């Protein structure tokens, strides 16, 4: 397995941060988040969610898990792409 240099891992993290910020401000995703929030509020219409600490704790953990999974998938996709590129470039080396 090819070891990815620390500088490249840092570049991947910076790219992830940039893409995340773009997604956060993208109108389509902003609309989807608003629709999700409306559906959530309708689900608990008339219920004081602050009196549901167990649910709020679960929701926080759920969202953190999903964000971590998505970040890991993104980074793994970048790593796989780099490894594929390196393999293809090495295989096409005329000096071999």
MODELLER restraints for C-alpha pairs under 7 A, 6 or more apart:
rsr = mdl.restraints
at = mdl.atoms
rsr.add(forms.Gaussian(group=physical.xy_distance, feature=features.Distance(at['CA:12:A'], at['CA:75:A']), mean=6.68, stdev=0.5))
rsr.add(forms.Gaussian(group=physical.xy_distance, feature=features.Distance(at['CA:23:A'], at['CA:29:A']), mean=6.68, stdev=0.5))
rsr.add(forms.Gaussian(group=physical.xy_distance, feature=features.Distance(at['CA:24:A'], at['CA:30:A']), mean=6.89, stdev=0.5))
